[in-house]
Amino acid sequence: MMNSKTYERITRQRAADLAAAILTKAGFSAAHVSVMAQNMLDAQAQECHSHGLYRLITCSDMAATGLVNLTAEPKLTDHAPAIVKADAQGGNSLLAFDTALDMLTGKASDSGIAALAINNCFHYSALWWEVEQLSKRGFVALAMTPTHPYVAPFGGKEPLFGTNPLAFSWPRPEGEPYTFDFATSAAARGEVEIRSRRGESLPAGWAIDKDGNPTTESERALSGALLPFGGHKGSAISTMIELMAGPLIGDMLSSQTSAPGMNSDKGILHGELVIVFDPKRFGISPDSAETLFRQITDQGARLPSQRRRAARLQSEKDGLLVSSELLADLNRMA
């Protein structure tokens, strides 16, 4: 339960006004502001605090580096019968994704499967938002992206991988899609940053310090490295994401990039890969899919994203839940 003295509820309109003011003040174009704010508001409404309004700080920091293109207009290429390429031109991945959406889904409808390679972008957002834009249109979707070198490989001591999120969404004939989105690190970097802001410790097994020693101190973790989830298994999945959304699409590995504040001369841009399936072209068996979901919940287990959706309903009724400390920071930034 959230402490009422630490969090407060604000209207979605107030949050939207804050997001628009901060992003516009940072120099982002109207097209960037529109899609970036929508993503943050949806994340905040579903209490994804590490990828909600907190990301206004991240994006403002990125804008201040001068290393991203705040007014970029993505360039689409019809690369192959089932491949769309979107050059973000140094801008945010969400605008490139949004720009490519119709071409991508058209190719998936024609071929049964299609891929979108987004290059030359910066990415900060939760991937579930993107794959759910596709499942709402009736497509099965998978998305992945490297980030920056924050995570040590299993058995290693130095940051090499990104947090490398993987997201999947399956449309359902009635109700919400089945969606998951998780970092392949033990936790999202944003979660560690938020705990650091609050002076909170981390669970054991999340991170190591700069000397490679286990740590539960969030500040030491930020200067050290996160660990992959599930040991060697998470490390292998993270490697796959590096390859699929890096070399495969002609873009960077996490180790070839740098986040703002890393004191590196490496660029901060990288890539993203989205793969889309048209269930109608594969001969989908929706009854079998629903049987599986029912078998899971009949055992008392919950499906991924159920907590997010419960939070969204609460937000629609009572307003968005925001940290009072963060809200004060955002009011100053606006």
Residue, then its C-alpha position, 0 to 999 in steps of 0.5 A: m500500500m502506498n503511503s498517502k503522505t508520499y504519493e498523491r493523485i492528480t488528474r490526467q489533464r494536469a499530468a498531460d499539461l506538465a508533460a507537454a510543458i516540460l517536453t516543449k521547454a526541452g525543445f522537442s517538436a510537437a510530434h515528439v511531444s504528442v507520442m512521448a507524453q501519451n506513452m508516459l501518461d499511459a504508463q503512469a496511469q498503470e503505476c509503471h512509475s519507472h517508465g511514467l512521468y519520471r521519464l520526463i527527467t530522463c528525456s530532459d537530460m537527454a535533450a540537454t546533451g545535444l546528442v539527440n535530434l529533438t525535431a527529427e522526422p523519421k524516414l521510412t524505407d520499404h526495405a523488403p516485402a516483409i521488412v520496414k526500416a525506420d531511421a529515427q534520424g536521432g529522435n525518439s523511437l516512439l515517433a519512428f514506431d508511430t510513423a511506421l505503424d500503418m506500413l508495418t501492419g499492412k505488410a503483416s496482413d499481406s505476408g502473415i509476418a513482418a518486421l520493423a527495424i528502427n535505427n538511429c533512435f533513443h529509447y526510454s519507454a516501456l515496450w508494452w505500450e508499443v506491442e499493445q498498439l499492435s495487439k489492439r489491431g489484432f496482431v501478435a507482436l514481439a519487441m526488443t531493444p538494447t539500451h546502454p551498458y548497465v548489466a554485467p553478463f552472468g559470471g562477469k563483473e563489468p557492465l556490458f549488456g543493456t537492461n534489454p527489455l523484451a515485450f510480447s502481446w497476444p490479442r484476445p477476442e474479448g477483454e485485454p490482450y495477454t502482454f508481458d514486458f520485462a527487462t532481462s536484468a534483475a530490475a529495470r534501471g529506472e527502478v534502481e534510479i527511483r530507489s536511489r532518489r528515495g535513499e532506499s536499498l535494493p534486494a540482494g541479487w540485483a546488482i554489484d558495485k564497481d569492484g564486482n562485489p554484491t551490493t544492496e546500495s542503490e548508489r553503488a549499483l548505479s556506479g557498478a552494474l546490474l545483474p541479469f535475471g535468472g543467472h545464465k538464462g537471463s544472460a543468454i536472452s540478453t545476448m539474443i536481444e543484443l544480436m537481434a536488435g543490434p547487428l541484425i538490423g545494422d545498429m549498435l550493441s549496448s557496449q557501443t553506446s553511452a547513456p547521458g552522464m556516463n562520461s563517455d564519447k560514445g553516442i547514445l543512439h541505438g536500435e529496436l526490433v519489432i516483429v508482428f504476426d497476423p494470426k488470421r494468416f497462420g490459422i489461429s486457434p483462439d479457443s486453445a489460447e483462451t483454454l491456456f489462459r483459463q488453465i493458468t488463472d484456474q490455479g490461482a495464478r495471475l496473468p501478466s499485466q493484471r496489476r497494471r490494468a487494475a491500477r489503470l481503472q483506479s487512475e481513471k476513477d481517482g486520478l494518476l498516482v504520483s510521488s509527491e517528491l517527483l511532482a514537486d520536481l516536475n512543477r519546478m521543471a515546467 
